[in-house]
């Protein structure tokens, strides 16, 4: 019985570790996405300014 409990604890810890790693990855992806969005916004602003100058 206690051997089974130890196995389950081990599996639980492994899952928790995987979940933590996935959460970190998700945060990094969110950060990258926000950076890309900021770059895109800046480029769009430059493009609009250029258009205004050309008019």
C-alpha distance (Angstrom), angle and dihedral (degrees) to the residues before:
residue distance angle dihedral
X1 . . .
X2 3.81 . .
X3 3.83 90.4 .
X4 3.80 88.5 56.7
X5 3.80 90.0 48.2
X6 3.81 90.6 52.0
X7 3.81 90.2 50.9
X8 3.79 91.1 51.1
X9 3.81 91.3 48.3
X10 3.79 89.8 50.7
X11 3.83 91.3 50.2
X12 3.80 90.7 47.1
X13 3.81 91.6 51.9
X14 3.80 91.2 48.8
X15 3.80 90.9 51.2
X16 3.79 90.9 47.6
X17 3.81 90.4 51.3
X18 3.81 91.2 49.7
X19 3.80 90.8 47.9
X20 3.80 91.6 50.3
X21 3.80 91.2 49.6
X22 3.81 90.5 49.3
X23 3.81 91.3 49.3
X24 3.81 90.6 52.2
X25 3.80 89.9 49.0
X26 3.80 90.4 49.6
X27 3.80 90.9 51.8
X28 3.80 91.0 50.3
X29 3.80 90.8 49.8
X30 3.81 91.0 49.4
X31 3.80 89.4 50.7
X32 3.82 91.4 50.0
X33 3.80 90.5 47.4
X34 3.80 91.7 52.2
X35 3.80 91.2 48.7
X36 3.80 91.0 50.8
X37 3.78 90.5 47.9
X38 3.80 90.6 51.9
X39 3.81 90.9 49.7
X40 3.80 91.0 48.6
X41 3.79 91.5 49.8
X42 3.80 91.3 49.7
X43 3.80 91.3 49.2
X44 3.79 91.3 48.7
X45 3.79 90.1 51.3
X46 3.81 90.8 51.2
X47 3.79 90.2 48.1
X48 3.80 91.9 51.7
X49 3.80 91.6 47.9
X50 3.79 89.4 51.2
X51 3.80 90.6 50.3
X52 3.80 91.0 51.1
X53 3.82 90.8 50.6
X54 3.79 90.6 51.3
X55 3.79 92.9 52.8
